[in-house]
């Protein structure tokens, strides 16, 4: 049943494109976010948000035109002067708010964050910190893991509680030979055994294709540079498909990027959203911050059709192309590559060229259809501010239990038989479609940003370590996963988390 909504005034203002006729008042504009605490919250790229407020104390709902200016100032602990200490980027979300993100390239002491609009400081600026603020590469871990999670204000995650419920006590001394028998199948599975001991990362991988271990290595190394991780052992599935059946006995705990209704794999944020969090302002162009600011068109100017591009990794994707040809007024869908159904390229081709992901949001509605498993682009589709139409599926990612149909997205049957009706509903109910689009985007902003990715890993490790009954000891043939060479070049300050609080 379709849930009905009343459009809030703030959304109606955004929908109608009304902009405050008053000037921005810096003294009333405000700033918030984890990037204001660089001394205690270390991220590959720090970020915070600015809300522009006018002279009548009303929050702007569209871009004021001029961009806020941000400067990051600090001292080098060794007294030396360096030419490049920070990189700052101010991004206009075009809804009256701005995202500011910045990178540190070395340790800075007593860092100050200056936020100005037309050379006037916003409320609270400059934001001053005490002590050392570290670059992402600095290997300066804090000693107390639990307090570190509290400093980050990491919430508890119900999905973690649900995933670990079958594994109240874990004895790898008994499970190890069973895991080896079940998962050491080089031609069909790729699994890595990880051990964290004294804050060092060790692993041994099994399988023919284990290149994706680099994503697990990267998040573990990053976290171990920030805090002493608890000693623990786990097995990580490097493939797309969840591998631990709920009907199997004994149940095998296996960390995976994707779960399903018929497996007990333990959810971990996907390699895609994890890498984009680690490489933010780096070599990855698409991340949960940039997708919010690189969309060019406001809702009223977007095309009132659904859009989809992707490869042929599931039969329903071919159906999308067929539906697009049948209902060109509803849907623009094409395949960009043929691999699984090459013999049907003449029917569903020709292939379309890849386009920028940001151009997807020239359309009001986005289609999310499974690939080999859950389509890992779902977070980015939510972040772009279009209304997402999501296929019902047995596959799920770590956050799926929190997103609700008809609130954050519009559901469509697995066989897509009601897709045309869903698009027509959106075209006939534009305000409600906008409300769902904005609710989905708000969810992404509050649950899927880089800090959330670190928090989820941290809370998972916290709870997982409690369940291990055997002493954590290295196994034969495990190799050390080394920190990058530049991680030892930072000046580390020994200060407790309690002092930071």
C-alpha positions as CSV (number, residue, x, y, z in Angstrom):
1,X,0.0,0.0,0.0
2,X,1.3,3.4,-0.9
3,X,2.0,5.6,2.1
4,X,0.7,9.2,1.8
5,X,2.8,12.2,2.9
6,X,2.3,15.8,3.8
7,X,5.1,17.9,2.2
8,X,6.8,19.9,4.9
9,X,7.1,23.7,4.3
10,X,10.9,23.5,3.9
11,X,10.6,20.9,1.2
12,X,7.8,22.9,-0.5
13,X,10.1,25.9,-0.6
14,X,12.8,23.8,-2.1
15,X,10.4,22.3,-4.6
16,X,9.1,25.7,-5.7
17,X,12.6,27.1,-6.0
18,X,12.0,30.0,-3.6
19,X,15.1,31.7,-2.3
20,X,15.5,34.1,0.5
21,X,15.7,37.7,-0.7
22,X,17.8,38.6,2.3
23,X,21.6,38.5,2.5
24,X,23.4,35.8,4.3
25,X,24.2,36.8,7.9
26,X,27.5,35.1,8.9
27,X,26.8,35.7,12.6
28,X,23.7,33.6,12.3
29,X,25.0,30.9,9.9
30,X,26.3,27.8,11.7
31,X,28.8,25.0,11.2
32,X,28.8,21.4,12.4
33,X,30.4,18.0,11.7
34,X,33.3,15.8,12.7
35,X,35.9,17.9,10.8
36,X,35.7,20.5,13.5
37,X,37.5,18.0,15.8
38,X,40.6,17.1,13.8
39,X,42.6,16.4,17.0
40,X,40.4,13.5,18.0
41,X,38.6,12.4,14.8
42,X,41.1,11.3,12.2
43,X,39.7,10.6,8.7
44,X,41.4,10.4,5.3
45,X,39.5,13.6,4.5
46,X,37.9,15.5,7.3
47,X,34.6,17.1,6.6
48,X,32.0,19.4,8.1
49,X,28.9,21.3,7.0
50,X,27.8,25.0,6.8
51,X,24.2,26.1,6.9
52,X,23.7,29.6,5.4
53,X,21.2,31.7,7.4
54,X,19.8,35.1,6.3
55,X,19.3,38.3,8.2
56,X,15.8,37.2,9.4
57,X,17.3,34.1,11.0
58,X,15.8,31.8,8.3
59,X,17.9,29.0,6.9
60,X,18.5,29.3,3.1
61,X,17.1,26.5,1.0
62,X,19.0,27.3,-2.2
63,X,22.5,28.4,-3.0
64,X,23.3,32.0,-2.0
65,X,25.6,32.3,-5.0
66,X,28.8,33.2,-3.1
67,X,30.8,30.4,-1.5
68,X,32.0,30.4,2.0
69,X,35.8,30.6,2.4
70,X,37.7,28.2,4.7
71,X,41.3,28.4,5.9
72,X,43.1,25.7,7.9
73,X,45.9,27.1,10.0
74,X,48.3,25.4,12.4
75,X,51.9,25.0,13.5
76,X,54.3,22.2,12.7
77,X,55.5,20.5,15.9
78,X,59.1,20.3,14.8
79,X,59.1,24.0,13.9
80,X,59.8,23.5,10.2
81,X,57.9,25.3,7.5
82,X,56.4,23.2,4.7
83,X,54.9,24.4,1.5
84,X,51.9,22.1,1.5
85,X,50.2,21.3,4.8
86,X,46.5,21.2,3.8
87,X,44.1,20.9,0.9
88,X,40.6,22.5,1.4
89,X,37.6,22.0,-0.8
90,X,34.2,23.9,-0.3
91,X,31.3,22.3,-2.1
92,X,27.9,23.9,-2.6
93,X,25.0,21.5,-2.1
94,X,22.7,24.2,-3.7
95,X,20.2,23.8,-0.9
96,X,21.6,26.5,1.4
97,X,24.2,24.2,2.9
98,X,27.9,23.5,2.0
99,X,30.2,20.6,2.5
100,X,33.8,21.5,3.5
101,X,36.4,18.8,3.3
102,X,40.1,19.0,3.8
103,X,43.2,16.8,4.0
104,X,46.2,17.2,6.2
105,X,49.5,16.2,4.8
106,X,51.5,16.2,8.0
107,X,51.0,16.7,11.7
108,X,49.8,20.1,12.7
109,X,49.6,21.5,16.2
110,X,46.9,23.8,17.7
111,X,45.0,23.7,14.4
112,X,42.5,26.5,13.7
113,X,39.6,26.4,11.2
114,X,38.5,29.8,9.9
115,X,35.1,29.9,8.1
116,X,34.1,33.2,6.5
117,X,31.4,34.6,4.3
118,X,32.5,37.8,2.5
119,X,35.5,38.1,4.9
120,X,33.2,37.9,8.0
121,X,33.5,34.9,10.3
122,X,30.5,32.7,10.8
123,X,29.3,32.0,14.3
124,X,32.0,30.3,16.4
125,X,34.8,30.8,13.9
126,X,37.7,30.4,14.2
127,X,37.3,26.9,15.6
128,X,40.4,26.3,17.7
129,X,41.9,22.9,18.8
130,X,44.7,22.0,21.1
131,X,47.3,19.4,20.6
132,X,48.3,17.4,17.5
133,X,46.1,16.8,14.5
134,X,47.4,13.9,12.4
135,X,47.3,13.2,8.7
136,X,45.6,10.0,7.6
137,X,49.0,8.4,7.0
138,X,50.3,9.0,10.5
139,X,50.9,5.9,12.6
140,X,50.0,7.3,16.0
141,X,47.4,5.0,17.5
142,X,45.5,5.8,20.7
143,X,45.5,3.1,23.4
144,X,41.9,2.7,24.4
145,X,39.7,1.3,21.7
146,X,36.3,1.7,23.5
147,X,37.0,5.3,24.4
148,X,38.0,5.9,20.8
149,X,34.6,4.7,19.6
150,X,33.0,7.0,22.1
151,X,35.0,10.0,21.0
152,X,33.8,9.3,17.4
153,X,30.2,9.1,18.9
154,X,29.7,5.8,17.1
155,X,26.2,4.5,17.6
156,X,25.3,0.8,18.2
157,X,24.1,-1.0,15.1
158,X,21.2,-3.4,15.2
159,X,22.5,-5.2,12.1
160,X,25.7,-6.1,14.0
161,X,23.6,-7.4,16.9
162,X,21.5,-9.5,14.5
163,X,24.5,-10.8,12.6
164,X,26.4,-11.9,15.7
165,X,23.4,-13.4,17.5
166,X,24.1,-17.0,16.2
167,X,27.8,-16.6,17.3
168,X,27.7,-16.0,21.0
169,X,30.9,-18.0,21.6
170,X,33.4,-18.7,18.9
171,X,36.2,-21.3,19.1
172,X,38.4,-21.2,16.0
173,X,40.4,-24.2,17.4
174,X,37.3,-26.3,16.5
175,X,36.0,-24.3,13.5
176,X,39.3,-23.9,11.6
177,X,39.5,-27.4,10.1
178,X,35.8,-27.2,9.2
179,X,36.3,-23.8,7.5
180,X,39.3,-25.1,5.6
181,X,37.3,-28.0,4.3
182,X,34.3,-25.9,3.3
183,X,35.9,-22.8,1.9
184,X,39.4,-23.7,0.8
185,X,38.2,-24.3,-2.8
186,X,40.6,-22.2,-5.0
187,X,38.6,-22.5,-8.2
188,X,35.3,-21.2,-6.7
189,X,35.9,-19.3,-3.5
190,X,38.3,-16.7,-2.3
191,X,38.6,-16.3,1.5
192,X,41.2,-14.7,3.8
193,X,42.0,-15.6,7.4
194,X,42.9,-12.4,9.3
195,X,44.5,-12.1,12.7
196,X,45.1,-8.9,14.6
197,X,47.7,-9.3,17.3
198,X,49.3,-6.4,19.2
199,X,47.8,-4.0,16.7
200,X,49.6,-5.7,13.8
201,X,47.6,-7.2,10.8
202,X,48.4,-10.7,9.6
203,X,46.6,-12.7,6.9
204,X,46.6,-15.9,4.9
205,X,44.4,-16.1,1.8
206,X,42.9,-19.1,0.1
207,X,41.6,-19.1,-3.5
208,X,42.7,-18.3,-7.0
209,X,41.4,-14.7,-7.1
210,X,42.4,-12.8,-3.9
211,X,43.2,-9.4,-5.2
212,X,40.3,-7.8,-3.3
213,X,42.1,-8.4,-0.1
214,X,43.6,-5.0,-0.7
215,X,40.3,-3.4,0.4
216,X,40.3,-5.3,3.7
217,X,44.0,-4.6,4.2
218,X,43.4,-0.9,3.7
219,X,40.6,-0.4,6.3
220,X,42.4,-2.5,8.9
221,X,45.7,-0.6,8.4
222,X,43.9,2.7,8.5
223,X,42.1,1.9,11.7
224,X,45.3,0.5,13.4
225,X,47.1,3.8,12.7
226,X,44.4,5.6,14.7
227,X,43.8,3.2,17.6
228,X,45.0,-0.1,19.1
229,X,42.6,-2.7,17.7
230,X,41.6,-5.6,20.0
231,X,43.3,-8.9,19.4
232,X,41.0,-11.0,17.2
233,X,40.7,-13.5,14.4
234,X,38.2,-13.7,11.6
235,X,37.6,-15.0,8.1
236,X,36.7,-12.7,5.3
237,X,34.9,-13.6,2.1
238,X,36.4,-11.7,-0.9
239,X,33.7,-12.6,-3.4
240,X,30.4,-11.0,-4.1
241,X,28.1,-13.9,-3.0
242,X,27.5,-14.6,0.7
243,X,28.9,-18.1,1.4
244,X,27.7,-19.3,4.8
245,X,24.3,-21.0,4.5
246,X,21.9,-20.6,7.4
247,X,21.0,-24.3,6.9
248,X,24.6,-25.4,7.4
249,X,25.8,-27.1,10.5
250,X,27.8,-25.9,12.3
251,X,27.1,-22.3,11.3
252,X,30.3,-20.6,10.1
253,X,31.0,-17.0,10.9
254,X,32.2,-15.3,7.8
255,X,32.6,-11.6,7.2
256,X,31.1,-10.5,3.9
257,X,30.3,-7.4,1.9
258,X,26.9,-8.7,1.1
259,X,24.4,-10.8,3.0
260,X,21.2,-12.6,2.0
261,X,18.0,-14.1,3.4
262,X,19.4,-17.7,3.3
263,X,22.9,-17.1,4.7
264,X,24.4,-16.0,8.0
265,X,27.3,-14.0,6.6
266,X,28.3,-11.1,8.9
267,X,27.7,-7.8,7.1
268,X,30.7,-5.4,6.6
269,X,30.4,-2.1,4.6
270,X,31.1,-3.0,0.9
271,X,34.5,-2.6,-0.5
272,X,33.1,0.2,-2.8
273,X,31.9,2.5,0.0
274,X,34.9,1.6,2.2
275,X,37.4,2.5,-0.6
276,X,35.5,5.7,-1.4
277,X,35.7,6.7,2.3
278,X,39.5,5.9,2.4
279,X,40.3,7.6,-0.9
280,X,38.1,10.6,-0.4
281,X,39.8,13.6,-2.1
282,X,42.2,11.1,-3.6
283,X,42.1,8.9,-6.6
284,X,38.4,8.0,-6.2
285,X,36.1,10.5,-7.9
286,X,32.8,9.2,-6.7
287,X,32.1,9.2,-3.0
288,X,29.3,10.0,-0.6
289,X,30.3,13.7,-0.3
290,X,31.0,14.5,-3.9
291,X,27.7,12.9,-5.2
292,X,25.8,15.4,-3.1
293,X,27.4,18.4,-4.7
294,X,28.1,17.5,-8.3
295,X,24.5,17.1,-9.3
296,X,23.8,20.0,-11.7
297,X,20.0,20.2,-11.9
298,X,17.4,21.0,-9.2
299,X,14.5,18.7,-8.9
300,X,12.1,20.9,-11.0
301,X,14.5,20.8,-14.0
302,X,15.2,17.1,-14.0
303,X,13.6,14.9,-16.6
304,X,10.5,13.1,-15.3
305,X,11.6,9.6,-16.3
306,X,13.6,6.8,-14.7
307,X,17.2,6.2,-15.6
308,X,19.5,3.2,-15.5
309,X,22.9,2.2,-16.9
310,X,24.9,-0.9,-16.2
311,X,26.2,-4.3,-17.3
312,X,24.3,-7.4,-18.0
313,X,24.9,-9.2,-14.7
314,X,21.3,-10.3,-14.2
315,X,18.3,-11.2,-16.4
316,X,16.2,-8.4,-14.9
317,X,18.7,-5.9,-16.4
318,X,17.9,-7.1,-19.8
319,X,14.2,-6.7,-19.0
320,X,14.9,-3.0,-18.1
321,X,16.1,-2.5,-21.7
322,X,13.0,-4.2,-23.0
323,X,10.8,-2.0,-20.8
324,X,12.6,1.1,-21.9
325,X,11.8,0.3,-25.5
326,X,8.2,-0.4,-24.7
327,X,7.8,2.7,-22.5
328,X,10.2,5.3,-23.8
329,X,8.1,8.0,-22.0
330,X,8.8,6.3,-18.6
331,X,12.3,4.9,-18.7
332,X,15.7,5.4,-20.2
333,X,17.7,2.2,-19.7
334,X,20.6,0.7,-21.7
335,X,23.5,-1.8,-21.1
336,X,27.1,-0.6,-21.1
337,X,28.7,-4.0,-21.4
338,X,27.8,-7.6,-22.3
339,X,29.5,-10.4,-20.4
340,X,26.9,-12.8,-19.0
341,X,24.5,-12.7,-21.9
342,X,26.8,-12.1,-24.9
343,X,24.7,-14.3,-27.1
344,X,21.7,-11.8,-26.6
345,X,23.6,-8.6,-27.5
346,X,21.8,-8.4,-30.8
347,X,18.5,-8.4,-28.9
348,X,19.4,-6.0,-26.1
349,X,22.2,-4.0,-27.7
350,X,23.9,-2.0,-28.9
351,X,26.0,-1.1,-25.9
352,X,25.8,2.5,-24.7
353,X,28.9,4.5,-23.8
354,X,29.6,5.1,-20.1
355,X,28.5,8.5,-18.8
356,X,29.4,10.3,-15.7
357,X,27.5,9.0,-12.7
358,X,26.6,12.6,-11.8
359,X,24.7,12.9,-15.1
360,X,22.3,10.1,-13.9
361,X,20.7,12.8,-11.7
362,X,19.5,14.7,-14.7
363,X,16.6,12.3,-14.2
364,X,14.1,12.4,-11.3
365,X,14.0,8.6,-10.8
366,X,16.8,6.1,-10.5
367,X,16.5,2.3,-10.8
368,X,18.4,0.1,-8.5
369,X,18.4,-3.5,-9.7
370,X,20.6,-6.3,-8.4
371,X,23.7,-7.3,-10.2
372,X,25.4,-10.6,-9.3
373,X,24.2,-9.7,-5.8
374,X,23.0,-6.4,-4.3
375,X,23.9,-3.4,-6.5
376,X,26.6,-1.6,-4.5
377,X,25.6,1.8,-6.1
378,X,22.5,2.1,-3.9
379,X,24.2,4.5,-1.4
380,X,25.2,6.8,-4.1
381,X,21.8,6.8,-5.8
382,X,20.3,7.8,-2.4
383,X,22.9,10.6,-2.0
384,X,22.1,12.2,-5.4
385,X,18.7,13.4,-4.4
386,X,16.6,11.6,-7.1
387,X,13.9,9.2,-6.1
388,X,15.2,5.6,-6.0
389,X,13.0,2.7,-7.3
390,X,14.6,-0.4,-5.7
391,X,14.0,-4.0,-6.8
392,X,12.9,-6.4,-4.0
393,X,15.7,-8.7,-3.3
394,X,17.0,-11.4,-1.0
395,X,20.4,-9.7,-1.0
396,X,21.3,-6.8,1.4
397,X,24.1,-4.6,2.5
398,X,25.0,-3.5,6.1
399,X,22.5,-0.6,6.2
400,X,19.4,-2.1,4.4
401,X,17.5,-2.8,7.6
402,X,17.4,1.0,8.2
403,X,16.0,2.1,4.9
404,X,12.2,1.9,4.6
405,X,10.0,1.5,1.5
406,X,7.8,4.4,0.7
407,X,9.9,6.5,3.0
408,X,13.4,6.4,1.6
409,X,12.7,4.6,-1.7
410,X,9.9,3.1,-3.8
411,X,9.9,-0.7,-3.9
412,X,9.3,-2.6,-7.1
413,X,8.7,-6.4,-7.5
414,X,11.7,-8.6,-8.2
415,X,10.4,-9.4,-11.7
416,X,9.8,-5.7,-12.4
417,X,6.2,-6.4,-13.4
418,X,5.0,-3.2,-11.6
419,X,7.9,-0.9,-12.6
420,X,5.9,1.0,-15.2
421,X,3.1,1.6,-12.6
422,X,5.7,2.8,-10.1
423,X,7.1,5.4,-12.5
424,X,3.6,6.6,-13.5
425,X,2.8,7.0,-9.8
426,X,5.9,9.2,-9.4
427,X,5.0,11.3,-12.4
428,X,1.5,11.8,-11.1
429,X,2.6,12.5,-7.5
430,X,5.6,14.8,-8.0
431,X,5.6,16.3,-4.5
432,X,5.5,12.9,-2.8
433,X,8.3,11.7,-5.1
434,X,10.4,14.6,-4.1
435,X,9.7,14.0,-0.5
436,X,10.9,10.4,-0.8
437,X,14.0,11.5,-2.8
438,X,14.9,14.0,-0.1
439,X,14.3,11.5,2.7
440,X,16.6,9.0,1.0
441,X,19.3,11.7,0.6
442,X,18.9,12.7,4.2
443,X,19.3,9.0,5.2
444,X,22.5,8.8,3.2
445,X,23.8,12.0,4.8
446,X,23.2,10.7,8.3
447,X,24.2,7.1,7.9
448,X,26.6,6.5,5.0
449,X,29.3,9.1,5.2
450,X,33.0,8.1,5.9
451,X,32.7,8.4,9.7
452,X,29.8,6.0,9.6
453,X,31.9,3.5,7.7
454,X,34.7,3.7,10.3
455,X,32.1,3.5,13.1
456,X,30.5,0.3,11.7
457,X,33.8,-1.5,11.4
458,X,34.8,-0.3,14.9
459,X,31.5,-1.5,16.5
460,X,31.7,-4.8,14.7
461,X,35.3,-5.4,15.9
462,X,34.3,-4.4,19.4
463,X,31.5,-7.0,19.6
464,X,33.3,-9.7,17.6
465,X,36.4,-9.7,19.9
466,X,34.2,-10.4,22.9
467,X,33.0,-13.7,21.4
468,X,36.4,-15.2,20.8
469,X,37.2,-17.9,23.4
470,X,40.6,-19.1,22.2
471,X,43.7,-17.0,22.8
472,X,44.6,-15.1,19.6
473,X,47.8,-16.6,18.3
474,X,49.3,-16.5,14.8
475,X,48.7,-19.5,12.5
476,X,51.4,-21.0,10.3
477,X,52.2,-19.3,7.0
478,X,50.5,-16.0,7.9
479,X,52.1,-12.9,6.5
480,X,52.4,-9.5,8.0
481,X,50.4,-6.7,6.3
482,X,52.8,-3.8,6.6
483,X,51.9,-0.1,7.0
484,X,52.9,2.2,4.2
485,X,56.4,3.6,4.5
486,X,55.3,7.2,5.0
487,X,53.2,6.2,8.1
488,X,56.3,6.4,10.3
489,X,57.3,9.9,9.3
490,X,54.8,11.8,11.5
491,X,55.5,13.4,14.9
492,X,53.3,11.6,17.4
493,X,52.0,13.1,20.6
494,X,51.3,10.8,23.4
495,X,48.0,12.0,24.9
496,X,45.1,9.9,26.3
497,X,41.6,9.9,24.9
498,X,40.4,10.9,28.4
499,X,42.5,14.1,28.2
500,X,40.9,14.8,24.8
501,X,37.4,14.5,26.3
